[in-house]
Every structure is written in C-alpha cells, then in structure tokens.
Amino acid sequence: MTGSSNGDGPLLRVDDLVKHFPVAGSSFLRRNESQIRAVDGVSFEIAEGETLGLVGESGCGKSTLARLLLRLLKPDSGSVSYRGTDLVPLGTRKLRPVRKEIQMIFQDPYTSLNPRKRVGQIVGEPLRIHDLAEGKDLKRRVQETLERVGLQPEHYSRYPHEFSGGQRQRIGIARALAPEPRLIVADEPVSALDVSIQAQIVNLLSDLQAEFGLTYLFVSHDLGIVRQVSRRIAVMYLGKLVELGPAEEVYGNPIHPYTASLIEAVPVPDPRTAERSEAKPLGGDLPSPADPPSGCRFHPRCPRADGTTCSTEEPALRDFGDGHFAACHHPLGGRSPSEEASEHGYSAGPTQ
C-alpha cells in the first residue's frame, strides 16, 4: 500500500532512516556503545494532501526525525525521497529548490522569531532567499500572507515582542506559508500555547491545508490533538516506530501497549463515559537512548511483556490489516498479522 491518492506515488518516502549522536567524552574504541540512538531505522510514507501525525513522549526522537526530513541534520544512513528524489546525498545548491517546497513550523513561537527583525523581514525572508519577490511585490505578498493567517497588514512593520504567543505562532506559520510550499513539517506547533489558542491554531492549519492543498507532518506528544488533525498516526518510541495506521483505527483499536497507554493519558471530559481499555497506566521513565533495552525497547515498561521473547527479540513492524501496522510480540486484542503482509513484507504507505 504505497502511493498517493492521485496515483503518482507518495510525496515523501522515508526508508530505514538512522541518526545517532556521539556521547560527549566517549572514547573512540567504545563509540558503538556510546551513541544516542535518536532515530533508529524509521520508514513511512506521506501522500500528497494528507496529514500524518507523529506522536510519542519527549525524548523519543520525533524532533530529530523532523529535522532529518528537512536535511537540517544529515542522516547516518537511509533515504528521504521527496517526489522521487533522495535528498540525503544532495549538496546545498541542489537542496535549495527543494527547501522552497518543504517548510517548517517550530515549536517555540518566542525563540523561533528573530527579535531584531520586523515581521515583514521575517515573513519575507523566504521570498528573498528563493528570488520569489522583491520591492513592492514582496511587501504585498507578505501582507497578503499575514491576512491569510489571521493577522493585519499593518503588522508588517512591528517586532515579535509586540505580539502574544498565539500571534507569534501565526507569524511562524506565515513564514512557512510564504514561499508556497507543498509539505510543511509542524514540530509541536501548539504545545507552548494556551488550550484556547491551540484550537485556533489547529483550525487555522486545517483551513490552510484545504485552501492550498498542503501536506503536513504534524509532530506532537499529545495524541488527542494528533487525532483531530491527522489522517494517519505514527507512534514513535525510543527511536523506532511501534505503530502506524489510520487515525481512527489507531485511536479506537490500538495494537501496541505503548499506544494504548498514550491514549489512556489523554484527558476525558467525563471520566464516567470513558471506555475501558486493556492498557494500564504507563510506569517508569523513558530509558536512555544511549543504552536502549535489548529486544523490544518498550518491554521494561510493558505490562504484557514476557521474560524471554520480548527481552531478546526485536519485533518487526507488521501489517495487521487495513494499513494498520504495529511492532509487538503480544498485540492487544489477540490480533495477528495479515497473511498477505506475512507473504509480501512490510510497507508503511498511505491507506487508500
């Protein structure tokens, strides 16, 4: 199950992506044991026009993965193919036209905007860098973009400190939108905002997607928000994907115990109406990515783990049917992988 809805293949395809960081002070002879395994063999696809939600605890590697997709970091191995072209081996000059089409919304609306530049300079910078506009035309396009994200044309001449957190994030969205990208990577775009403002930003992103046909990778630790905005959800734990599938299926019928634990942590307005789950409250801390557990990386915290298989054998991401993948030796609900997936192998493409 690969490809986009228009039959031309996925907009973005990630294959076996790996990024390790050396631990400060580690010796050369022990370099293999002294690395932070931030991203460790991740594969997935995003179809044009869809939103893939990437969710997991802080420290699981989500933000590192996001930066790898934009080539802000270079992977140790694996590939990132955008419209059929692998971005990993490309140099700065060949990456430049691609960067116009892939933009990023950063988590912190305070540190992501240069306090010494006016809003017009910040939002207009991508247009200048990619030679898309200059002079009066540049100012016009910036002001039009500001209006599209709910700001006023006169905000063009103001500085970031004159705005609230929600308004600053709208400026960040305008900057990403200005060069007319096809793919936007949103790295925790609402986590630093008040709950009421979060809803406004989520609705804005949805409206922009409908208007411009944007494709999103929406990164968050909040599975509740990810469910609202995503067509599919990918769950990441300690550098690896542990579950991936249609949003309602992953949320309503999780296969991996870690996913179920994340769902249990989502606040419910009326606890009396909450459905009972097989999941138990998640205990313990996230293990160090410099020394991940053997076998299934989740087994030290998993209530379903056994004493042999889970601690010694790493589970593969397998298809449980209808584009729902999971990497678990003891899946919830007693489900088993589909025969077709066992015969033909794994593909984490978009569902049709």
WOGI-V558175 format. One record per pair of residues at least 12 apart in sequence whose C-alpha atoms are under 8 Angstrom apart, sorted by the first residue. I is the first residue (numbers start at 0). GAP is how many residues later the second one is. If there is no record, write none. Layout:
i=I gap=GAP
i=I gap=GAP
//
This chain:
i=0 gap=322
i=0 gap=346
i=0 gap=347
i=0 gap=348
i=0 gap=349
i=0 gap=350
i=0 gap=351
i=1 gap=43
i=1 gap=345
i=1 gap=346
i=1 gap=347
i=1 gap=348
i=1 gap=349
i=2 gap=42
i=2 gap=44
i=2 gap=346
i=2 gap=347
i=3 gap=42
i=3 gap=43
i=3 gap=44
i=3 gap=346
i=3 gap=348
i=4 gap=42
i=4 gap=43
i=4 gap=347
i=8 gap=38
i=8 gap=74
i=9 gap=35
i=9 gap=36
i=9 gap=37
i=9 gap=38
i=9 gap=73
i=9 gap=339
i=9 gap=340
i=10 gap=34
i=10 gap=35
i=10 gap=36
i=10 gap=37
i=10 gap=71
i=10 gap=72
i=10 gap=73
i=11 gap=33
i=11 gap=34
i=11 gap=35
i=11 gap=68
i=11 gap=69
i=11 gap=70
i=11 gap=71
i=11 gap=72
i=12 gap=30
i=12 gap=31
i=12 gap=32
i=12 gap=33
i=12 gap=66
i=12 gap=67
i=12 gap=68
i=12 gap=69
i=13 gap=28
i=13 gap=29
i=13 gap=30
i=13 gap=31
i=13 gap=64
i=13 gap=65
i=13 gap=66
i=13 gap=67
i=14 gap=26
i=14 gap=27
i=14 gap=28
i=14 gap=29
i=14 gap=63
i=14 gap=64
i=14 gap=65
i=15 gap=24
i=15 gap=25
i=15 gap=26
i=15 gap=27
i=15 gap=61
i=15 gap=62
i=15 gap=63
i=16 gap=22
i=16 gap=23
i=16 gap=24
i=16 gap=25
i=16 gap=26
i=16 gap=58
i=16 gap=59
i=16 gap=60
i=16 gap=61
i=16 gap=62
i=16 gap=63
i=17 gap=20
i=17 gap=21
i=17 gap=22
i=17 gap=23
i=17 gap=24
i=17 gap=57
i=17 gap=58
i=17 gap=59
i=17 gap=60
i=18 gap=18
i=18 gap=19
i=18 gap=20
i=18 gap=21
i=18 gap=55
i=18 gap=56
i=18 gap=57
i=18 gap=58
i=19 gap=15
i=19 gap=16
i=19 gap=17
i=19 gap=18
i=19 gap=19
i=19 gap=20
i=19 gap=56
i=20 gap=14
i=20 gap=15
i=20 gap=16
i=20 gap=17
i=21 gap=12
i=21 gap=13
i=21 gap=14
i=22 gap=12
i=22 gap=13
i=22 gap=267
i=32 gap=257
i=32 gap=258
i=33 gap=256
i=33 gap=257
i=34 gap=255
i=35 gap=252
i=35 gap=253
i=35 gap=254
i=35 gap=255
i=36 gap=201
i=36 gap=202
i=36 gap=252
i=36 gap=253
i=36 gap=255
i=37 gap=22
i=37 gap=23
i=37 gap=26
i=37 gap=200
i=37 gap=201
i=37 gap=251
i=38 gap=22
i=38 gap=25
i=38 gap=26
i=38 gap=199
i=38 gap=200
i=38 gap=201
i=39 gap=199
i=39 gap=200
i=40 gap=37
i=40 gap=198
i=40 gap=199
i=41 gap=197
i=41 gap=198
i=41 gap=199
i=42 gap=198
i=42 gap=305
i=43 gap=303
i=43 gap=304
i=43 gap=305
i=44 gap=303
i=44 gap=304
i=44 gap=305
i=45 gap=169
i=45 gap=303
i=45 gap=304
i=46 gap=168
i=46 gap=303
i=47 gap=134
i=47 gap=166
i=47 gap=167
i=48 gap=160
i=48 gap=164
i=48 gap=165
i=48 gap=166
i=48 gap=167
i=49 gap=164
i=49 gap=165
i=49 gap=166
i=49 gap=180
i=49 gap=181
i=50 gap=164
i=50 gap=165
i=50 gap=166
i=50 gap=167
i=50 gap=178
i=50 gap=179
i=50 gap=180
i=50 gap=181
i=51 gap=164
i=51 gap=165
i=51 gap=166
i=51 gap=178
i=51 gap=179
i=51 gap=180
i=51 gap=181
i=51 gap=182
i=52 gap=164
i=52 gap=165
i=52 gap=166
i=52 gap=167
i=52 gap=173
i=52 gap=174
i=52 gap=176
i=52 gap=177
i=52 gap=178
i=52 gap=179
i=52 gap=180
i=52 gap=181
i=53 gap=163
i=53 gap=164
i=53 gap=165
i=53 gap=166
i=53 gap=172
i=53 gap=179
i=53 gap=180
i=53 gap=181
i=53 gap=182
i=54 gap=164
i=54 gap=165
i=54 gap=166
i=54 gap=167
i=54 gap=168
i=54 gap=171
i=54 gap=178
i=54 gap=179
i=54 gap=180
i=54 gap=181
i=55 gap=164
i=55 gap=165
i=55 gap=166
i=55 gap=179
i=55 gap=180
i=55 gap=181
i=55 gap=206
i=56 gap=164
i=56 gap=180
i=57 gap=163
i=58 gap=179
i=58 gap=227
i=59 gap=176
i=59 gap=177
i=59 gap=178
i=59 gap=179
i=59 gap=229
i=60 gap=175
i=60 gap=176
i=60 gap=177
i=60 gap=178
i=61 gap=157
i=61 gap=174
i=61 gap=177
i=62 gap=124
i=62 gap=156
i=65 gap=119
i=65 gap=121
i=65 gap=153
i=69 gap=29
i=69 gap=32
i=69 gap=33
i=70 gap=16
i=70 gap=17
i=73 gap=14
i=74 gap=13
i=95 gap=34
i=96 gap=33
i=99 gap=26
i=99 gap=30
i=99 gap=79
i=99 gap=80
i=99 gap=81
i=100 gap=78
i=100 gap=79
i=100 gap=80
i=100 gap=81
i=100 gap=82
i=101 gap=79
i=101 gap=80
i=101 gap=81
i=101 gap=82
i=101 gap=83
i=102 gap=73
i=102 gap=74
i=102 gap=78
i=102 gap=80
i=102 gap=81
i=102 gap=82
i=103 gap=72
i=103 gap=80
i=103 gap=81
i=103 gap=82
i=103 gap=83
i=104 gap=67
i=104 gap=68
i=104 gap=71
i=104 gap=79
i=104 gap=80
i=104 gap=81
i=104 gap=82
i=104 gap=84
i=105 gap=66
i=105 gap=80
i=105 gap=81
i=105 gap=82
i=105 gap=83
i=106 gap=79
i=106 gap=80
i=106 gap=81
i=106 gap=82
i=106 gap=83
i=106 gap=84
i=106 gap=85
i=107 gap=61
i=107 gap=81
i=107 gap=84
i=108 gap=56
i=108 gap=57
i=108 gap=59
i=108 gap=60
i=108 gap=63
i=108 gap=83
i=109 gap=50
i=109 gap=55
i=109 gap=58
i=111 gap=60
i=112 gap=47
i=112 gap=55
i=112 gap=59
i=113 gap=46
i=114 gap=44
i=114 gap=45
i=114 gap=46
i=115 gap=43
i=116 gap=42
i=116 gap=43
i=117 gap=38
i=117 gap=39
i=117 gap=40
i=117 gap=41
i=117 gap=42
i=118 gap=36
i=118 gap=37
i=118 gap=38
i=118 gap=39
i=118 gap=40
i=118 gap=41
i=118 gap=52
i=119 gap=19
i=119 gap=22
i=119 gap=23
i=119 gap=35
i=119 gap=36
i=119 gap=37
i=119 gap=38
i=121 gap=53
i=122 gap=19
i=122 gap=48
i=122 gap=49
i=122 gap=51
i=122 gap=52
i=122 gap=53
i=122 gap=55
i=123 gap=14
i=123 gap=15
i=123 gap=18
i=123 gap=51
i=123 gap=54
i=124 gap=50
i=125 gap=49
i=125 gap=52
i=125 gap=53
i=126 gap=51
i=126 gap=52
i=129 gap=49
i=131 gap=47
i=140 gap=37
i=141 gap=14
i=141 gap=36
i=142 gap=13
i=144 gap=29
i=144 gap=32
i=144 gap=33
i=145 gap=25
i=145 gap=28
i=147 gap=26
i=148 gap=21
i=148 gap=22
i=148 gap=24
i=148 gap=25
i=148 gap=55
i=149 gap=20
i=150 gap=16
i=150 gap=19
i=164 gap=28
i=165 gap=27
i=165 gap=31
i=165 gap=35
i=168 gap=20
i=169 gap=31
i=180 gap=33
i=181 gap=31
i=181 gap=32
i=181 gap=33
i=182 gap=31
i=182 gap=32
i=182 gap=33
i=182 gap=34
i=183 gap=30
i=183 gap=31
i=183 gap=32
i=183 gap=33
i=184 gap=31
i=184 gap=32
i=184 gap=33
i=184 gap=34
i=185 gap=30
i=185 gap=31
i=185 gap=32
i=185 gap=33
i=186 gap=31
i=186 gap=32
i=186 gap=33
i=187 gap=30
i=187 gap=31
i=187 gap=32
i=187 gap=33
i=188 gap=30
i=188 gap=31
i=189 gap=12
i=190 gap=29
i=201 gap=27
i=205 gap=23
i=217 gap=12
i=221 gap=44
i=222 gap=39
i=222 gap=40
i=222 gap=43
i=223 gap=39
i=223 gap=42
i=226 gap=20
i=226 gap=21
i=226 gap=24
i=229 gap=17
i=230 gap=15
i=230 gap=16
i=231 gap=12
i=231 gap=13
i=231 gap=14
i=231 gap=15
i=231 gap=118
i=232 gap=12
i=232 gap=13
i=232 gap=14
i=232 gap=17
i=234 gap=24
i=236 gap=60
i=236 gap=61
i=237 gap=48
i=237 gap=49
i=237 gap=51
i=237 gap=54
i=237 gap=59
i=238 gap=50
i=240 gap=76
i=240 gap=86
i=241 gap=14
i=241 gap=75
i=241 gap=84
i=241 gap=85
i=241 gap=86
i=242 gap=12
i=242 gap=13
i=242 gap=16
i=242 gap=74
i=242 gap=81
i=242 gap=82
i=242 gap=83
i=242 gap=84
i=243 gap=79
i=243 gap=80
i=243 gap=81
i=243 gap=82
i=243 gap=104
i=244 gap=78
i=244 gap=79
i=244 gap=80
i=244 gap=106
i=245 gap=77
i=245 gap=78
i=245 gap=105
i=248 gap=75
i=249 gap=74
i=250 gap=12
i=253 gap=78
i=254 gap=71
i=254 gap=73
i=254 gap=76
i=254 gap=77
i=254 gap=78
i=254 gap=80
i=255 gap=70
i=255 gap=71
i=255 gap=72
i=255 gap=75
i=255 gap=76
i=256 gap=22
i=256 gap=45
i=256 gap=46
i=256 gap=47
i=256 gap=74
i=256 gap=75
i=257 gap=24
i=257 gap=40
i=257 gap=44
i=259 gap=17
i=259 gap=18
i=259 gap=19
i=260 gap=18
i=260 gap=19
i=260 gap=20
i=260 gap=21
i=263 gap=13
i=263 gap=15
i=263 gap=16
i=263 gap=17
i=264 gap=16
i=277 gap=54
i=279 gap=23
i=281 gap=19
i=281 gap=20
i=282 gap=18
i=283 gap=17
i=292 gap=18
i=293 gap=17
i=293 gap=18
i=293 gap=19
i=293 gap=20
i=294 gap=14
i=294 gap=15
i=294 gap=16
i=294 gap=17
i=294 gap=18
i=294 gap=19
i=294 gap=20
i=295 gap=14
i=295 gap=15
i=295 gap=16
i=295 gap=17
i=295 gap=18
i=295 gap=19
i=295 gap=32
i=296 gap=17
i=298 gap=12
i=303 gap=26
i=304 gap=25
i=308 gap=20
i=309 gap=19
i=314 gap=12
i=314 gap=13
i=314 gap=14
i=315 gap=12
i=316 gap=29
i=317 gap=19
i=317 gap=23
i=317 gap=24
i=317 gap=27
i=317 gap=28
i=318 gap=18
i=318 gap=19
i=318 gap=22
i=318 gap=23
i=318 gap=27
i=318 gap=28
i=319 gap=15
i=319 gap=16
i=319 gap=17
i=319 gap=18
i=319 gap=21
i=320 gap=16
i=320 gap=17
i=320 gap=20
i=321 gap=29
i=322 gap=25
i=322 gap=26
i=322 gap=27
i=322 gap=28
i=324 gap=23
//
